[in-house]
Amino acid sequence: MDSKRRMLEAISRGLESEFPVVIPYTGIFLRDHWEEITDKPWWVMSNINLSARLEVEEDLLKRLDLDWVEC
C-alpha cells in the first residue's frame, strides 16, 4: 500500500492506534503557560545569562515530556 492510500484510509477509517502530536510553536506555548512550566521570572528569556535560559528550556522539556526540540 502506498503512502497516499494509507493516508486516505487513515482519514476515512481512522488510525488503529495512537498517533503523535507536537506543539508547532513551543515559544508561544511557553509564553502562554509560563507559570505552569517554570518558576523563573519571565524576563529570563531576554537575559544574556544562558544558563538561566537553559534551565527554562529544561523545565519545559520535563513538564511536557517532549521527544524533540526546536533547532
MOPAC internal coordinates of N, CA, C and O (Angstrom, degrees):
PM7 1SCF
backbone

  N    0.0000 0     0.00 0     0.00 0    0    0    0
  C    1.4585 1     0.00 0     0.00 0    1    0    0
  C    1.5321 1   107.72 1     0.00 0    2    1    0
  O    1.2310 1   120.51 1   -51.16 1    3    2    1
  N    1.3016 1   116.63 1   128.84 1    3    2    1
  C    1.4611 1   119.97 1  -179.60 1    5    3    2
  C    1.5285 1   110.93 1   -80.73 1    6    5    3
  O    1.2310 1   120.78 1    -9.77 1    7    6    5
  N    1.3239 1   116.11 1   170.23 1    7    6    5
  C    1.4691 1   120.75 1  -174.32 1    9    7    6
  C    1.5265 1   112.41 1   -63.79 1   10    9    7
  O    1.2310 1   120.07 1   146.21 1   11   10    9
  N    1.3200 1   117.47 1   -33.79 1   11   10    9
  C    1.4694 1   119.75 1   179.47 1   13   11   10
  C    1.5219 1   110.44 1   -65.70 1   14   13   11
  O    1.2310 1   119.87 1   136.75 1   15   14   13
  N    1.3159 1   117.86 1   -43.25 1   15   14   13
  C    1.4778 1   120.73 1   178.92 1   17   15   14
  C    1.5242 1   111.17 1   -65.62 1   18   17   15
  O    1.2310 1   120.55 1   139.92 1   19   18   17
  N    1.3303 1   116.55 1   -40.08 1   19   18   17
  C    1.4728 1   119.23 1   178.15 1   21   19   18
  C    1.5177 1   110.72 1   -61.92 1   22   21   19
  O    1.2310 1   120.68 1   137.32 1   23   22   21
  N    1.3325 1   116.31 1   -42.68 1   23   22   21
  C    1.4611 1   120.24 1   179.50 1   25   23   22
  C    1.5291 1   110.48 1   -63.38 1   26   25   23
  O    1.2310 1   120.19 1   134.56 1   27   26   25
  N    1.3256 1   117.23 1   -45.44 1   27   26   25
  C    1.4632 1   120.39 1  -179.65 1   29   27   26
  C    1.5258 1   111.62 1   -64.09 1   30   29   27
  O    1.2310 1   119.94 1   141.50 1   31   30   29
  N    1.3220 1   117.71 1   -38.50 1   31   30   29
  C    1.4657 1   120.03 1   177.04 1   33   31   30
  C    1.5212 1   111.31 1   -66.38 1   34   33   31
  O    1.2310 1   120.31 1   139.93 1   35   34   33
  N    1.3301 1   117.01 1   -40.07 1   35   34   33
  C    1.4656 1   120.15 1   178.54 1   37   35   34
  C    1.5186 1   110.69 1   -62.90 1   38   37   35
  O    1.2310 1   120.30 1   141.68 1   39   38   37
  N    1.3270 1   117.04 1   -38.32 1   39   38   37
  C    1.4659 1   120.65 1   179.05 1   41   39   38
  C    1.5219 1   110.88 1   -69.98 1   42   41   39
  O    1.2310 1   120.19 1   138.78 1   43   42   41
  N    1.3148 1   117.24 1   -41.22 1   43   42   41
  C    1.4680 1   119.86 1  -175.02 1   45   43   42
  C    1.5281 1   113.00 1   -82.27 1   46   45   43
  O    1.2310 1   119.59 1   140.85 1   47   46   45
  N    1.3309 1   118.39 1   -39.15 1   47   46   45
  C    1.4655 1   120.35 1  -176.37 1   49   47   46
  C    1.5144 1   113.29 1  -106.18 1   50   49   47
  O    1.2310 1   119.97 1   161.19 1   51   50   49
  N    1.2877 1   117.66 1   -18.81 1   51   50   49
  C    1.4565 1   120.58 1  -175.62 1   53   51   50
  C    1.5153 1   111.00 1    95.25 1   54   53   51
  O    1.2310 1   120.90 1    -8.94 1   55   54   53
  N    1.3019 1   115.89 1   171.06 1   55   54   53
  C    1.4569 1   121.59 1  -179.34 1   57   55   54
  C    1.5151 1   110.14 1   -91.49 1   58   57   55
  O    1.2310 1   120.84 1   -27.84 1   59   58   57
  N    1.3282 1   116.01 1   152.16 1   59   58   57
  C    1.4595 1   120.58 1  -179.72 1   61   59   58
  C    1.5230 1   112.38 1   -78.84 1   62   61   59
  O    1.2310 1   120.22 1   157.56 1   63   62   61
  N    1.2989 1   117.18 1   -22.44 1   63   62   61
  C    1.4618 1   120.47 1  -179.13 1   65   63   62
  C    1.5205 1   109.52 1  -141.81 1   66   65   63
  O    1.2310 1   121.19 1     4.56 1   67   66   65
  N    1.3093 1   115.33 1  -175.44 1   67   66   65
  C    1.4592 1   119.99 1  -179.90 1   69   67   66
  C    1.5211 1   110.37 1   -67.12 1   70   69   67
  O    1.2310 1   120.77 1   -20.54 1   71   70   69
  N    1.3049 1   116.12 1   159.46 1   71   70   69
  C    1.4549 1   120.41 1   177.17 1   73   71   70
  C    1.5230 1   108.97 1  -134.24 1   74   73   71
  O    1.2310 1   120.00 1   -26.79 1   75   74   73
  N    1.3242 1   117.61 1   153.21 1   75   74   73
  C    1.4636 1   121.01 1  -176.51 1   77   75   74
  C    1.5211 1   112.46 1   -72.51 1   78   77   75
  O    1.2310 1   121.70 1   -30.77 1   79   78   77
  N    1.3132 1   114.35 1   149.23 1   79   78   77
  C    1.4610 1   121.94 1   175.76 1   81   79   78
  C    1.5217 1   106.87 1  -128.89 1   82   81   79
  O    1.2310 1   120.43 1   -40.47 1   83   82   81
  N    1.3026 1   116.79 1   139.53 1   83   82   81
  C    1.4619 1   120.38 1   179.68 1   85   83   82
  C    1.5191 1   110.33 1  -123.52 1   86   85   83
  O    1.2310 1   121.28 1   -20.15 1   87   86   85
  N    1.3108 1   115.15 1   159.85 1   87   86   85
  C    1.4619 1   121.75 1   174.28 1   89   87   86
  C    1.5238 1   106.27 1   -97.82 1   90   89   87
  O    1.2310 1   119.28 1   -68.11 1   91   90   89
  N    1.3242 1   118.98 1   111.89 1   91   90   89
  C    1.4622 1   119.86 1  -175.47 1   93   91   90
  C    1.5279 1   114.01 1   -70.86 1   94   93   91
  O    1.2310 1   119.85 1   154.79 1   95   94   93
  N    1.3094 1   117.89 1   -25.21 1   95   94   93
  C    1.4641 1   120.94 1  -177.51 1   97   95   94
  C    1.5249 1   109.22 1  -128.14 1   98   97   95
  O    1.2310 1   120.68 1   -99.86 1   99   98   97
  N    1.3285 1   116.30 1    80.14 1   99   98   97
  C    1.4652 1   119.29 1  -176.84 1  101   99   98
  C    1.5214 1   112.14 1   -64.58 1  102  101   99
  O    1.2310 1   120.03 1   150.45 1  103  102  101
  N    1.3281 1   117.55 1   -29.55 1  103  102  101
  C    1.4640 1   120.49 1   177.90 1  105  103  102
  C    1.5169 1   111.98 1   -63.19 1  106  105  103
  O    1.2310 1   120.59 1   138.27 1  107  106  105
  N    1.3218 1   116.47 1   -41.73 1  107  106  105
  C    1.4672 1   120.69 1   177.73 1  109  107  106
  C    1.5215 1   109.73 1   -68.07 1  110  109  107
  O    1.2310 1   120.29 1   137.56 1  111  110  109
  N    1.3420 1   117.06 1   -42.44 1  111  110  109
  C    1.4615 1   120.46 1   177.60 1  113  111  110
  C    1.5261 1   110.47 1   -59.20 1  114  113  111
  O    1.2310 1   120.61 1   134.44 1  115  114  113
  N    1.3342 1   116.43 1   -45.56 1  115  114  113
  C    1.4610 1   120.60 1   179.82 1  117  115  114
  C    1.5192 1   111.03 1   -61.87 1  118  117  115
  O    1.2310 1   120.29 1   136.60 1  119  118  117
  N    1.3169 1   117.06 1   -43.40 1  119  118  117
  C    1.4689 1   121.30 1   178.91 1  121  119  118
  C    1.5298 1   110.71 1   -59.38 1  122  121  119
  O    1.2310 1   120.29 1   135.42 1  123  122  121
  N    1.3186 1   117.05 1   -44.58 1  123  122  121
  C    1.4624 1   121.39 1  -175.49 1  125  123  122
  C    1.5231 1   113.78 1   -77.95 1  126  125  123
  O    1.2310 1   119.81 1   160.78 1  127  126  125
  N    1.3346 1   117.97 1   -19.22 1  127  126  125
  C    1.4695 1   121.57 1  -176.85 1  129  127  126
  C    1.5293 1   111.68 1  -126.16 1  130  129  127
  O    1.2310 1   120.64 1  -151.08 1  131  130  129
  N    1.3163 1   116.38 1    28.92 1  131  130  129
  C    1.4668 1   121.90 1  -173.28 1  133  131  130
  C    1.5253 1   112.66 1   -51.79 1  134  133  131
  O    1.2310 1   120.16 1   129.38 1  135  134  133
  N    1.3242 1   117.29 1   -50.62 1  135  134  133
  C    1.4732 1   120.82 1  -175.55 1  137  135  134
  C    1.5234 1   112.09 1   -65.29 1  138  137  135
  O    1.2310 1   119.88 1   153.35 1  139  138  137
  N    1.3221 1   117.83 1   -26.65 1  139  138  137
  C    1.4611 1   121.32 1   178.91 1  141  139  138
  C    1.5273 1   111.85 1   -80.35 1  142  141  139
  O    1.2310 1   120.09 1   159.09 1  143  142  141
  N    1.3237 1   117.43 1   -20.91 1  143  142  141
  C    1.4569 1   121.76 1  -174.16 1  145  143  142
  C    1.5248 1   112.71 1   -95.49 1  146  145  143
  O    1.2310 1   120.25 1   135.07 1  147  146  145
  N    1.3219 1   117.13 1   -44.93 1  147  146  145
  C    1.4629 1   120.08 1  -173.01 1  149  147  146
  C    1.5241 1   111.01 1  -141.61 1  150  149  147
  O    1.2310 1   121.63 1   -19.33 1  151  150  149
  N    1.3305 1   114.48 1   160.67 1  151  150  149
  C    1.4640 1   119.44 1   176.47 1  153  151  150
  C    1.5298 1   111.58 1  -100.02 1  154  153  151
  O    1.2310 1   120.49 1  -174.51 1  155  154  153
  N    1.3214 1   116.66 1     5.49 1  155  154  153
  C    1.4648 1   121.29 1   178.32 1  157  155  154
  C    1.5284 1   110.22 1   -77.24 1  158  157  155
  O    1.2310 1   120.01 1   -27.21 1  159  158  157
  N    1.3401 1   117.58 1   152.79 1  159  158  157
  C    1.4685 1   119.77 1   176.74 1  161  159  158
  C    1.5324 1   110.62 1   -68.35 1  162  161  159
  O    1.2310 1   120.66 1   -26.87 1  163  162  161
  N    1.3262 1   116.34 1   153.13 1  163  162  161
  C    1.4675 1   121.46 1  -175.24 1  165  163  162
  C    1.5167 1   113.42 1   -60.66 1  166  165  163
  O    1.2310 1   120.47 1   149.47 1  167  166  165
  N    1.3238 1   116.72 1   -30.53 1  167  166  165
  C    1.4591 1   119.78 1  -175.21 1  169  167  166
  C    1.5240 1   113.65 1   -75.06 1  170  169  167
  O    1.2310 1   119.76 1   175.13 1  171  170  169
  N    1.3175 1   118.06 1    -4.87 1  171  170  169
  C    1.4651 1   121.15 1   179.49 1  173  171  170
  C    1.5328 1   111.29 1   -57.87 1  174  173  171
  O    1.2310 1   119.80 1   143.43 1  175  174  173
  N    1.3187 1   117.99 1   -36.57 1  175  174  173
  C    1.4635 1   120.84 1  -177.82 1  177  175  174
  C    1.5265 1   112.08 1   -69.69 1  178  177  175
  O    1.2310 1   119.82 1   162.95 1  179  178  177
  N    1.3200 1   117.95 1   -17.05 1  179  178  177
  C    1.4656 1   121.28 1   176.51 1  181  179  178
  C    1.5222 1   111.69 1   -96.96 1  182  181  179
  O    1.2310 1   120.61 1   175.50 1  183  182  181
  N    1.3072 1   116.45 1    -4.50 1  183  182  181
  C    1.4578 1   122.64 1  -176.98 1  185  183  182
  C    1.5262 1   110.36 1   -81.21 1  186  185  183
  O    1.2310 1   120.66 1   -26.11 1  187  186  185
  N    1.3101 1   116.34 1   153.89 1  187  186  185
  C    1.4619 1   120.55 1   178.23 1  189  187  186
  C    1.5301 1   111.77 1   -79.12 1  190  189  187
  O    1.2310 1   119.95 1   167.62 1  191  190  189
  N    1.3136 1   117.71 1   -12.38 1  191  190  189
  C    1.4603 1   123.20 1  -178.82 1  193  191  190
  C    1.5344 1   109.98 1   -70.32 1  194  193  191
  O    1.2310 1   120.55 1   -81.20 1  195  194  193
  N    1.3245 1   116.56 1    98.80 1  195  194  193
  C    1.4572 1   121.00 1  -175.83 1  197  195  194
  C    1.5190 1   113.29 1   -66.21 1  198  197  195
  O    1.2310 1   119.70 1   146.50 1  199  198  197
  N    1.3234 1   118.18 1   -33.50 1  199  198  197
  C    1.4652 1   119.48 1  -179.05 1  201  199  198
  C    1.5252 1   111.25 1   -64.75 1  202  201  199
  O    1.2310 1   120.00 1   142.48 1  203  202  201
  N    1.3234 1   117.61 1   -37.52 1  203  202  201
  C    1.4672 1   120.53 1   177.26 1  205  203  202
  C    1.5258 1   110.47 1   -67.67 1  206  205  203
  O    1.2310 1   120.35 1   140.53 1  207  206  205
  N    1.3227 1   116.94 1   -39.47 1  207  206  205
  C    1.4680 1   120.68 1   178.03 1  209  207  206
  C    1.5259 1   110.68 1   -64.73 1  210  209  207
  O    1.2310 1   120.45 1   140.17 1  211  210  209
  N    1.3267 1   116.74 1   -39.83 1  211  210  209
  C    1.4630 1   120.32 1   177.99 1  213  211  210
  C    1.5214 1   111.59 1   -66.09 1  214  213  211
  O    1.2310 1   120.20 1   146.09 1  215  214  213
  N    1.3248 1   117.21 1   -33.91 1  215  214  213
  C    1.4656 1   120.16 1   176.23 1  217  215  214
  C    1.5238 1   110.66 1   -62.14 1  218  217  215
  O    1.2310 1   120.17 1   140.54 1  219  218  217
  N    1.3233 1   117.28 1   -39.46 1  219  218  217
  C    1.4655 1   120.87 1   177.06 1  221  219  218
  C    1.5252 1   109.80 1   -64.38 1  222  221  219
  O    1.2310 1   120.20 1   136.21 1  223  222  221
  N    1.3266 1   117.22 1   -43.79 1  223  222  221
  C    1.4665 1   120.71 1   178.20 1  225  223  222
  C    1.5260 1   110.79 1   -61.89 1  226  225  223
  O    1.2310 1   120.06 1   139.57 1  227  226  225
  N    1.3306 1   117.49 1   -40.43 1  227  226  225
  C    1.4618 1   121.09 1   177.39 1  229  227  226
  C    1.5226 1   110.74 1   -64.20 1  230  229  227
  O    1.2310 1   120.20 1   138.11 1  231  230  229
  N    1.3328 1   117.23 1   -41.89 1  231  230  229
  C    1.4651 1   120.86 1   176.62 1  233  231  230
  C    1.5266 1   110.68 1   -59.26 1  234  233  231
  O    1.2310 1   120.62 1   137.60 1  235  234  233
  N    1.3282 1   116.42 1   -42.40 1  235  234  233
  C    1.4602 1   121.26 1   179.56 1  237  235  234
  C    1.5227 1   110.90 1   -62.67 1  238  237  235
  O    1.2310 1   120.34 1   133.59 1  239  238  237
  N    1.3246 1   116.96 1   -46.41 1  239  238  237
  C    1.4599 1   120.36 1  -179.11 1  241  239  238
  C    1.5247 1   111.89 1   -64.90 1  242  241  239
  O    1.2310 1   120.45 1   140.65 1  243  242  241
  N    1.3337 1   116.75 1   -39.35 1  243  242  241
  C    1.4652 1   119.94 1   178.48 1  245  243  242
  C    1.5206 1   111.30 1   -66.94 1  246  245  243
  O    1.2310 1   120.79 1   136.10 1  247  246  245
  N    1.3067 1   116.10 1   -43.90 1  247  246  245
  C    1.4646 1   121.25 1  -175.70 1  249  247  246
  C    1.5268 1   112.29 1   -67.69 1  250  249  247
  O    1.2310 1   120.61 1   139.07 1  251  250  249
  N    1.3302 1   116.43 1   -40.93 1  251  250  249
  C    1.4621 1   120.31 1  -176.73 1  253  251  250
  C    1.5169 1   112.91 1   -93.93 1  254  253  251
  O    1.2310 1   119.96 1   166.23 1  255  254  253
  N    1.3205 1   117.68 1   -13.77 1  255  254  253
  C    1.4592 1   122.21 1  -178.35 1  257  255  254
  C    1.5277 1   110.79 1    54.28 1  258  257  255
  O    1.2310 1   121.13 1  -130.84 1  259  258  257
  N    1.3312 1   115.44 1    49.16 1  259  258  257
  C    1.4607 1   121.23 1  -179.56 1  261  259  258
  C    1.5245 1   110.49 1   -76.73 1  262  261  259
  O    1.2310 1   120.90 1   -32.76 1  263  262  261
  N    1.3151 1   115.88 1   147.24 1  263  262  261
  C    1.4575 1   121.54 1   176.82 1  265  263  262
  C    1.5171 1   112.30 1   -98.82 1  266  265  263
  O    1.2310 1   119.88 1  -178.96 1  267  266  265
  N    1.3057 1   117.84 1     1.04 1  267  266  265
  C    1.4580 1   121.36 1  -177.64 1  269  267  266
  C    1.5128 1   109.21 1  -146.07 1  270  269  267
  O    1.2310 1   120.85 1   -20.62 1  271  270  269
  N    1.2973 1   115.97 1   159.38 1  271  270  269
  C    1.4613 1   121.51 1   177.81 1  273  271  270
  C    1.5192 1   109.35 1  -132.12 1  274  273  271
  O    1.2310 1   120.73 1   -24.40 1  275  274  273
  N    1.3187 1   116.21 1   155.60 1  275  274  273
  C    1.4571 1   120.64 1   175.51 1  277  275  274
  C    1.5170 1   109.23 1   -75.17 1  278  277  275
  O    1.2310 1   120.53 1   -33.10 1  279  278  277
  N    1.3052 1   116.60 1   146.90 1  279  278  277
  C    1.4743 1   121.31 1   178.51 1  281  279  278
  C    1.5012 1   109.71 1  -108.16 1  282  281  279
  O    1.2310 1   120.10 1   180.00 1  283  282  281

